[in-house]
Amino acid sequence: MTVIANNGWSANVTRPESVLIRATGTGHWNSDLTSFVTGRNFNVDFVLKGARLHMTMLIDMKNGPPQTIKAVFERVWFGA
């Protein structure tokens, strides 16, 4: 599956057959950005915990330790 973000990155992820709540993969930040992440590759991990999707991204910084970005996404509930 391909994940495309609205802030300049995309990743191809897969999930292990036996695990429905996890997906991992690799991706790339857009080269048109003006940021420290411009054009960088990364590994990404998604885990579903209850109603929240947790993301951990490790960005390859080439000449140093990887940078970590963590995010939590929650589905908006409009009531029953």
BASE-22663 format. One record per atom (N, C-alpha, C, O): atom name; y, z, x; residue number from 0. Coordinates in nm, 3 decimals, decimal comma, always signed. Atoms other than C-alpha are relative to their C-alpha. Example, Ala and Ser with C-alpha at 12.3 -4.5 7.8 and 13.67 -1.06 7.14 Angstrom:
<sites>
{"N" {-0,119 +0,000 +0,089} 0};
{"CA" {-0,450 +0,780 +1,230} 0};
{"C" {+0,120 +0,000 +0,090} 0};
{"O" {+0,118 +0,066 +0,194} 0};
{"N" {-0,119 -0,006 -0,082} 1};
{"CA" {-0,106 +0,714 +1,367} 1};
{"C" {+0,109 +0,073 -0,077} 1};
{"O" {+0,220 +0,090 -0,026} 1};
</sites>
This chain:
<sites>
{"N" {-0,116 +0,000 +0,085} 0};
{"CA" {+0,000 +0,000 +0,000} 0};
{"C" {+0,123 +0,000 +0,090} 0};
{"O" {+0,121 +0,056 +0,200} 0};
{"N" {-0,125 +0,003 -0,075} 1};
{"CA" {+0,355 -0,065 +0,118} 1};
{"C" {+0,102 +0,091 -0,068} 1};
{"O" {+0,123 +0,083 -0,189} 1};
{"N" {-0,107 -0,088 +0,049} 2};
{"CA" {+0,625 +0,201 +0,080} 2};
{"C" {+0,131 -0,057 +0,053} 2};
{"O" {+0,146 -0,077 +0,174} 2};
{"N" {-0,131 +0,053 -0,040} 3};
{"CA" {+0,982 +0,065 +0,084} 3};
{"C" {+0,105 +0,099 -0,046} 3};
{"O" {+0,117 +0,127 -0,165} 3};
{"N" {-0,103 -0,099 +0,031} 4};
{"CA" {+1,267 +0,316 +0,101} 4};
{"C" {+0,135 -0,069 -0,017} 4};
{"O" {+0,158 -0,179 +0,034} 4};
{"N" {-0,133 +0,058 +0,024} 5};
{"CA" {+1,624 +0,255 -0,013} 5};
{"C" {+0,098 +0,030 +0,113} 5};
{"O" {+0,215 -0,007 +0,104} 5};
{"N" {-0,090 -0,031 -0,112} 6};
{"CA" {+1,766 +0,382 +0,318} 6};
{"C" {-0,039 -0,069 +0,130} 6};
{"O" {+0,001 -0,025 +0,238} 6};
{"N" {+0,020 +0,082 -0,119} 7};
{"CA" {+1,628 +0,122 +0,559} 7};
{"C" {-0,133 +0,009 +0,071} 7};
{"O" {-0,141 -0,036 +0,185} 7};
{"N" {+0,130 +0,000 -0,066} 8};
{"CA" {+1,262 +0,185 +0,635} 8};
{"C" {-0,108 -0,044 -0,098} 8};
{"O" {-0,091 -0,038 -0,220} 8};
{"N" {+0,118 +0,034 +0,080} 9};
{"CA" {+0,925 +0,064 +0,515} 9};
{"C" {-0,124 +0,034 +0,083} 9};
{"O" {-0,119 +0,039 +0,206} 9};
{"N" {+0,124 -0,038 -0,068} 10};
{"CA" {+0,567 +0,159 +0,595} 10};
{"C" {-0,119 -0,052 -0,078} 10};
{"O" {-0,114 -0,066 -0,200} 10};
{"N" {+0,129 +0,032 +0,060} 11};
{"CA" {+0,213 +0,046 +0,528} 11};
{"C" {-0,087 +0,124 +0,011} 11};
{"O" {-0,110 +0,175 +0,121} 11};
{"N" {+0,079 -0,122 +0,001} 12};
{"CA" {-0,001 +0,342 +0,424} 12};
{"C" {-0,133 -0,024 -0,068} 12};
{"O" {-0,146 -0,114 -0,152} 12};
{"N" {+0,131 +0,001 +0,063} 13};
{"CA" {-0,362 +0,397 +0,328} 13};
{"C" {-0,039 +0,144 -0,027} 13};
{"O" {+0,014 +0,236 +0,034} 13};
{"N" {+0,051 -0,135 +0,026} 14};
{"CA" {-0,545 +0,693 +0,185} 14};
{"C" {-0,150 -0,001 +0,023} 14};
{"O" {-0,219 -0,097 -0,010} 14};
{"N" {+0,145 -0,010 -0,015} 15};
{"CA" {-0,891 +0,812 +0,279} 15};
{"C" {-0,067 -0,008 -0,137} 15};
{"O" {-0,012 +0,044 -0,234} 15};
{"N" {+0,069 +0,018 +0,129} 16};
{"CA" {-1,142 +0,725 +0,003} 16};
{"C" {-0,026 +0,132 -0,071} 16};
{"O" {-0,019 +0,140 -0,194} 16};
{"N" {+0,039 -0,127 +0,061} 17};
{"CA" {-1,236 +1,087 -0,052} 17};
{"C" {+0,120 +0,091 -0,031} 17};
{"O" {+0,102 +0,198 -0,090} 17};
{"N" {-0,117 -0,087 +0,017} 18};
{"CA" {-0,878 +1,224 -0,061} 18};
{"C" {+0,103 -0,072 -0,086} 18};
{"O" {+0,163 -0,171 -0,043} 18};
{"N" {-0,093 +0,064 +0,092} 19};
{"CA" {-0,660 +1,136 -0,360} 19};
{"C" {+0,145 +0,043 +0,021} 19};
{"O" {+0,236 -0,022 -0,029} 19};
{"N" {-0,135 -0,056 -0,008} 20};
{"CA" {-0,358 +1,344 -0,257} 20};
{"C" {+0,068 -0,023 +0,135} 20};
{"O" {+0,169 +0,040 +0,165} 20};
{"N" {-0,056 +0,023 -0,133} 21};
{"CA" {-0,288 +1,208 +0,093} 21};
{"C" {-0,002 -0,148 +0,036} 21};
{"O" {-0,095 -0,221 +0,002} 21};
{"N" {-0,006 +0,136 -0,053} 22};
{"CA" {-0,177 +0,881 +0,252} 22};
{"C" {+0,071 +0,004 +0,134} 22};
{"O" {+0,167 +0,079 +0,152} 22};
{"N" {-0,062 +0,004 -0,133} 23};
{"CA" {-0,089 +0,800 +0,612} 23};
{"C" {+0,016 -0,146 +0,042} 23};
{"O" {-0,051 -0,235 -0,009} 23};
{"N" {-0,019 +0,136 -0,049} 24};
{"CA" {+0,038 +0,497 +0,798} 24};
{"C" {+0,108 -0,009 +0,104} 24};
{"O" {+0,152 +0,090 +0,162} 24};
{"N" {-0,103 +0,027 -0,100} 25};
{"CA" {+0,292 +0,337 +1,025} 25};
{"C" {+0,108 -0,087 -0,064} 25};
{"O" {+0,084 -0,159 -0,161} 25};
{"N" {-0,110 +0,078 +0,054} 26};
{"CA" {+0,629 +0,180 +0,966} 26};
{"C" {+0,106 -0,029 +0,102} 26};
{"O" {+0,088 -0,007 +0,222} 26};
{"N" {-0,108 +0,046 -0,087} 27};
{"CA" {+0,955 +0,055 +1,104} 27};
{"C" {+0,134 +0,020 -0,071} 27};
{"O" {+0,146 -0,009 -0,190} 27};
{"N" {-0,137 -0,009 +0,052} 28};
{"CA" {+1,325 +0,133 +1,055} 28};
{"C" {+0,067 -0,135 +0,017} 28};
{"O" {+0,042 -0,206 +0,114} 28};
{"N" {-0,073 +0,127 +0,001} 29};
{"CA" {+1,549 -0,165 +0,978} 29};
{"C" {+0,086 -0,013 +0,126} 29};
{"O" {+0,147 +0,084 +0,170} 29};
{"N" {-0,080 +0,027 -0,120} 30};
{"CA" {+1,721 -0,323 +1,280} 30};
{"C" {+0,149 -0,015 -0,030} 30};
{"O" {+0,230 -0,018 +0,062} 30};
{"N" {-0,140 +0,017 +0,037} 31};
{"CA" {+2,048 -0,364 +1,085} 31};
{"C" {+0,075 +0,132 -0,013} 31};
{"O" {+0,196 +0,133 -0,035} 31};
{"N" {-0,064 -0,131 +0,014} 32};
{"CA" {+2,117 +0,012 +1,073} 32};
{"C" {+0,084 +0,034 +0,122} 32};
{"O" {+0,060 -0,019 +0,231} 32};
{"N" {-0,077 -0,053 -0,113} 33};
{"CA" {+2,374 +0,187 +1,291} 33};
{"C" {-0,030 +0,149 +0,008} 33};
{"O" {+0,049 +0,232 -0,036} 33};
{"N" {+0,049 -0,137 -0,006} 34};
{"CA" {+2,181 +0,505 +1,362} 34};
{"C" {-0,095 +0,013 +0,119} 34};
{"O" {-0,134 -0,086 +0,179} 34};
{"N" {+0,095 -0,022 -0,110} 35};
{"CA" {+1,956 +0,664 +1,623} 35};
{"C" {-0,138 -0,053 -0,035} 35};
{"O" {-0,221 -0,068 +0,055} 35};
{"N" {+0,132 +0,050 +0,041} 36};
{"CA" {+1,658 +0,534 +1,421} 36};
{"C" {-0,008 -0,152 -0,005} 36};
{"O" {-0,116 -0,206 -0,031} 36};
{"N" {-0,006 +0,146 +0,011} 37};
{"CA" {+1,764 +0,167 +1,429} 37};
{"C" {-0,114 -0,066 +0,077} 37};
{"O" {-0,128 -0,048 +0,198} 37};
{"N" {+0,107 +0,077 -0,062} 38};
{"CA" {+1,462 -0,053 +1,497} 38};
{"C" {-0,118 +0,080 +0,051} 38};
{"O" {-0,206 +0,024 +0,116} 38};
{"N" {+0,108 -0,085 -0,053} 39};
{"CA" {+1,231 +0,240 +1,573} 39};
{"C" {-0,125 -0,007 -0,087} 39};
{"O" {-0,118 -0,025 -0,209} 39};
{"N" {+0,129 -0,011 +0,068} 40};
{"CA" {+0,863 +0,259 +1,483} 40};
{"C" {-0,028 +0,147 -0,029} 40};
{"O" {+0,027 +0,235 +0,037} 40};
{"N" {+0,033 -0,138 +0,034} 41};
{"CA" {+0,716 +0,569 +1,322} 41};
{"C" {-0,138 +0,010 -0,063} 41};
{"O" {-0,193 -0,089 -0,111} 41};
{"N" {+0,120 -0,036 +0,076} 42};
{"CA" {+0,404 +0,735 +1,184} 42};
{"C" {+0,047 +0,083 -0,117} 42};
{"O" {+0,142 +0,161 -0,104} 42};
{"N" {-0,041 -0,074 +0,118} 43};
{"CA" {+0,427 +0,877 +0,834} 43};
{"C" {-0,122 +0,055 -0,071} 43};
{"O" {-0,229 -0,006 -0,072} 43};
{"N" {+0,106 -0,069 +0,071} 44};
{"CA" {+0,217 +1,119 +0,631} 44};
{"C" {+0,056 +0,047 -0,134} 44};
{"O" {+0,161 +0,112 -0,137} 44};
{"N" {-0,039 -0,045 +0,133} 45};
{"CA" {+0,244 +1,180 +0,255} 45};
{"C" {-0,110 +0,089 -0,056} 45};
{"O" {-0,229 +0,056 -0,047} 45};
{"N" {+0,096 -0,091 +0,062} 46};
{"CA" {+0,078 +1,474 +0,079} 46};
{"C" {+0,056 +0,043 -0,135} 46};
{"O" {+0,172 +0,085 -0,143} 46};
{"N" {-0,040 -0,042 +0,134} 47};
{"CA" {+0,094 +1,548 -0,294} 47};
{"C" {-0,041 +0,146 -0,018} 47};
{"O" {-0,158 +0,181 -0,007} 47};
{"N" {+0,024 -0,143 +0,024} 48};
{"CA" {+0,128 +1,922 -0,363} 48};
{"C" {+0,060 +0,034 -0,135} 48};
{"O" {+0,181 +0,050 -0,149} 48};
{"N" {-0,047 -0,025 +0,136} 49};
{"CA" {+0,149 +1,993 -0,734} 49};
{"C" {+0,079 -0,121 -0,049} 49};
{"O" {+0,028 -0,233 -0,048} 49};
{"N" {-0,086 +0,108 +0,049} 50};
{"CA" {+0,439 +1,787 -0,874} 50};
{"C" {+0,091 -0,055 +0,109} 50};
{"O" {+0,179 -0,136 +0,081} 50};
{"N" {-0,088 +0,043 -0,109} 51};
{"CA" {+0,598 +1,732 -0,532} 51};
{"C" {-0,075 -0,083 +0,104} 51};
{"O" {-0,190 -0,055 +0,137} 51};
{"N" {+0,054 +0,085 -0,105} 52};
{"CA" {+0,538 +1,461 -0,273} 52};
{"C" {+0,070 +0,038 +0,131} 52};
{"O" {+0,192 +0,023 +0,144} 52};
{"N" {-0,054 -0,041 -0,129} 53};
{"CA" {+0,585 +1,588 +0,084} 53};
{"C" {-0,021 -0,112 +0,101} 53};
{"O" {-0,130 -0,168 +0,111} 53};
{"N" {+0,007 +0,106 -0,100} 54};
{"CA" {+0,663 +1,337 +0,360} 54};
{"C" {+0,036 +0,059 +0,137} 54};
{"O" {+0,132 +0,135 +0,150} 54};
{"N" {-0,033 -0,032 -0,139} 55};
{"CA" {+0,655 +1,391 +0,736} 55};
{"C" {-0,003 -0,129 +0,079} 55};
{"O" {-0,104 -0,201 +0,080} 55};
{"N" {-0,014 +0,123 -0,079} 56};
{"CA" {+0,777 +1,109 +0,960} 56};
{"C" {+0,024 +0,037 +0,146} 56};
{"O" {+0,113 +0,118 +0,176} 56};
{"N" {-0,018 -0,020 -0,145} 57};
{"CA" {+0,742 +1,109 +1,340} 57};
{"C" {+0,049 -0,131 +0,060} 57};
{"O" {-0,025 -0,230 +0,065} 57};
{"N" {-0,063 +0,122 -0,050} 58};
{"CA" {+0,980 +0,856 +1,495} 58};
{"C" {-0,018 -0,009 +0,151} 58};
{"O" {+0,013 +0,085 +0,224} 58};
{"N" {+0,019 +0,026 -0,143} 59};
{"CA" {+0,892 +0,708 +1,836} 59};
{"C" {+0,136 -0,021 +0,066} 59};
{"O" {+0,206 -0,117 +0,034} 59};
{"N" {-0,129 +0,008 -0,067} 60};
{"CA" {+1,195 +0,769 +2,060} 60};
{"C" {-0,011 -0,064 +0,139} 60};
{"O" {+0,086 -0,064 +0,215} 60};
{"N" {+0,028 +0,072 -0,125} 61};
{"CA" {+1,041 +0,580 +2,357} 61};
{"C" {+0,018 +0,087 +0,125} 61};
{"O" {-0,080 +0,111 +0,196} 61};
{"N" {-0,024 -0,077 -0,123} 62};
{"CA" {+1,201 +0,792 +2,635} 62};
{"C" {+0,017 +0,149 -0,026} 62};
{"O" {+0,095 +0,215 +0,043} 62};
{"N" {-0,011 -0,142 +0,031} 63};
{"CA" {+1,160 +1,135 +2,482} 63};
{"C" {-0,099 +0,038 -0,107} 63};
{"O" {-0,177 -0,044 -0,154} 63};
{"N" {+0,092 -0,045 +0,104} 64};
{"CA" {+0,973 +1,344 +2,233} 64};
{"C" {+0,033 -0,066 -0,134} 64};
{"O" {+0,148 -0,102 -0,159} 64};
{"N" {-0,027 +0,061 +0,131} 65};
{"CA" {+0,934 +1,202 +1,881} 65};
{"C" {+0,093 +0,088 -0,083} 65};
{"O" {+0,091 +0,211 -0,071} 65};
{"N" {-0,087 -0,072 +0,094} 66};
{"CA" {+1,193 +1,298 +1,620} 66};
{"C" {-0,076 +0,013 -0,131} 66};
{"O" {-0,143 -0,080 -0,175} 66};
{"N" {+0,069 -0,025 +0,126} 67};
{"CA" {+1,060 +1,453 +1,301} 67};
{"C" {+0,099 +0,002 -0,116} 67};
{"O" {+0,204 +0,065 -0,108} 67};
{"N" {-0,076 -0,003 +0,125} 68};
{"CA" {+1,200 +1,387 +0,955} 68};
{"C" {-0,096 +0,046 -0,108} 68};
{"O" {-0,204 -0,011 -0,125} 68};
{"N" {+0,080 -0,050 +0,111} 69};
{"CA" {+1,064 +1,586 +0,661} 69};
{"C" {+0,079 -0,013 -0,128} 69};
{"O" {+0,201 +0,007 -0,129} 69};
{"N" {-0,066 +0,011 +0,130} 70};
{"CA" {+1,139 +1,530 +0,294} 70};
{"C" {-0,099 +0,042 -0,108} 70};
{"O" {-0,220 +0,030 -0,093} 70};
{"N" {+0,080 -0,035 +0,116} 71};
{"CA" {+1,016 +1,656 -0,041} 71};
{"C" {+0,061 -0,073 -0,120} 71};
{"O" {+0,181 -0,064 -0,146} 71};
{"N" {-0,043 +0,076 +0,117} 72};
{"CA" {+1,036 +1,436 -0,350} 72};
{"C" {-0,063 +0,063 -0,124} 72};
{"O" {-0,179 +0,102 -0,124} 72};
{"N" {+0,050 -0,057 +0,124} 73};
{"CA" {+1,003 +1,565 -0,703} 73};
{"C" {+0,032 -0,093 -0,116} 73};
{"O" {+0,142 -0,147 -0,124} 73};
{"N" {-0,019 +0,087 +0,117} 74};
{"CA" {+0,959 +1,367 -1,022} 74};
{"C" {+0,094 +0,068 -0,098} 74};
{"O" {+0,080 +0,188 -0,125} 74};
{"N" {-0,093 -0,053 +0,101} 75};
{"CA" {+1,239 +1,415 -1,274} 75};
{"C" {-0,075 +0,013 -0,131} 75};
{"O" {-0,144 -0,080 -0,173} 75};
{"N" {+0,067 -0,024 +0,126} 76};
{"CA" {+1,111 +1,567 -1,596} 76};
{"C" {+0,100 -0,008 -0,112} 76};
{"O" {+0,201 +0,062 -0,110} 76};
{"N" {-0,091 +0,018 +0,111} 77};
{"CA" {+1,277 +1,456 -1,918} 77};
{"C" {-0,044 +0,075 -0,125} 77};
{"O" {+0,013 +0,054 -0,232} 77};
{"N" {+0,045 -0,075 +0,116} 78};
{"CA" {+1,090 +1,693 -2,149} 78};
{"C" {-0,117 -0,068 -0,070} 78};
{"O" {-0,157 -0,179 -0,035} 78};
{"N" {+0,119 +0,053 +0,067} 79};
{"CA" {+0,801 +1,640 -2,386} 79};
{"C" {+0,036 -0,080 -0,124} 79};
{"O" {-0,052 -0,131 -0,192} 79};
</sites>
